[in-house]
Amino acid sequence: MTYIVTGAAGFIGANLVKALNERGITDIVAVDNLANAGKFRNLVDCEISEYLDKTTFLDLIESGTIDADIAAIFHEGACSDTMETDGRYMMENNYRYSLALLEYCQEEDVPFLYASSASVYGGGSIFKESREFEAPLNVYGYSKFLFDQAVRRTMHDQSAQIVGFRYFNVYGPRESHKGRMASVAFHFFNQYRAGGKVRLFEGCDGHADGEQRRDFISVEDVVKVNLFFLDHPKLSGIFNLGAGRSQSFNDVAVAAVNACRAGDDKPALDLAGLKAAGAIEYIAFPEQLKGKYQSFTQADVANLREAGYAEEFLTVEQGVARYVEWLAKARE
């Protein structure tokens, strides 16, 4: 049977393809838009059976002419730029595209596992999968929110598994193509290697310098959760996918810098020591992000645990150290 991964050359999509390969699955149709051609590198060490451009794939879906016995669709393809201001593009790419795949999967009884986002919660302080806590701050968040609403309506008479994952701050291998939208762990690694220091935002929204807090989750854990639901096709719903803990940007910076220092056979330092050494500095909070920035996130993972997912999630200290080691090897 064939597995379809949209956004397959992207960050989470490519990691899913690799994980399926590790299970011995190679009958995979990789769907993406390679206008950003450099993304192909994410699939170089992966095995796929076919590549389709997103528009070609969507045409096949909408015409009902796709020729494959589909085991599941992992829908990771989306515009994830939270600063994108073209609302028409965002809604067409994130909402309409997703809706077409949802309708197809329900008609053909195909499991549908898709990427939602913690951005649906906006600036709120409660991160639970319930309508009253959802108030996106930008059109990206709104596109994800609106599709989740469509999914909720479909759940009442679904014919096949539907699972939405509200990803929190994901970091890890195969994200370099994202540029400024890559994780802070990625940027901190590159900043430190380039100049011996990392830069964090000064305080905002009542937080001290670098103390804005997010729920950071390794892509390793994200993939594990996706595959858990693939293995349990009777489970459906919309689930937060974060570590269930918030950690500060300072924590990420300390973990990234100390992982780099370990690679250089230098001892680890705490935050105060790294600031004293000039390895951490703070820059003014950008005007364009004021009012559009989540200064705190922490996934409520009760529903995920109730669904049966029991594995522990990597902490920032564990996950970032592993990621920095991977980045360092990739540079060799």
Steps between C-alpha positions, in 0.01 A plus 500: 500500500605858434564769761466862394691775678426858400765758581731201469810707425425728793600472863251265664404333172855390424544364851180299457624359169825396666314340791278303261814381322636380833190282525583350161240709315619641167174516301466868580371776274680820598292811425646849519562829323868524416494867404750511787716241326745459786243300693581194288801442727265391778406193294840399366546227762135389477334240276180596318307344212378822340518878522205722407475874491229628731286635214520172309407306813207729576372462143512121535318514833228735381445303178501168683762360265782424740611142427611350830380284787556758772580387854501852650564863421730704722414860413793721605492734201420863588631852501637530853625859482320679783606835349334431162255781424338360185183362654362369171812290444498377858137390491534331161820320596412403857121486520366407155777250426443328835124496449537325163717229658262455792205453267693253285612293800148480636361394163770234454527385866864606527657595835587870501765633740565872466697790640311758698677757717514644850464839332123446517520596869639846429601698807296298746640323804295179482602250233226241500329362189174689550337780301484753785880511525564560129568852371775512233709817467590472130361363175721192522344410833156579361551266202584217739217588736242506221604159372483355852143627514420315177653184648288532813187512287614193304575296812127448560466269201857408407566192289874473568757616755559874524777628727617859532820589683534846647876529479665726753861618446659217306876484449738245358669362187396592143380856564784709354297588188253694717734795534374754752208268585735226621510430873694712746716195574610501135569873502684488833730226369585699189540828684738347751707324235521819296577752772534333837173642631123463471239777496168489682216750527488735794207461735139562397150439634631495856781254428865574578766488227489162327239371741214475253395137527388250241419132487797373299469148358750295303398381156604153620203504737269651239572210265448243775155639577402503132598135466321408821173623351577329170527176699167569674255579218199496733628817670386835362495858624696822524792479740758737638847379409746664734715380785247618758757731659612855428866594497659838441693616197789538745474125565528429127795737466684341793435150364614594146813686608605234748450227238730699269749547781493127573593440136797732552599321825403803708314476833133583530402836652176616653304799367687752713833353394408511132383860527821593679699330225314703236343189349145625552370849422157659474357710219197729488165328457385558137221754456337290228448210742332699775142382541566199276737302719436211735714572805383184676381161380461169677306215349230334703574140398227336708304395191812355338575298812139388528523374141776267619825670406723434802860571391688781672598801292857626473583808705664801334831398656476147357351581162709805416823318591407220258404749232821701532701179468307423177557855368869482576536171311304641208751785471800266482 
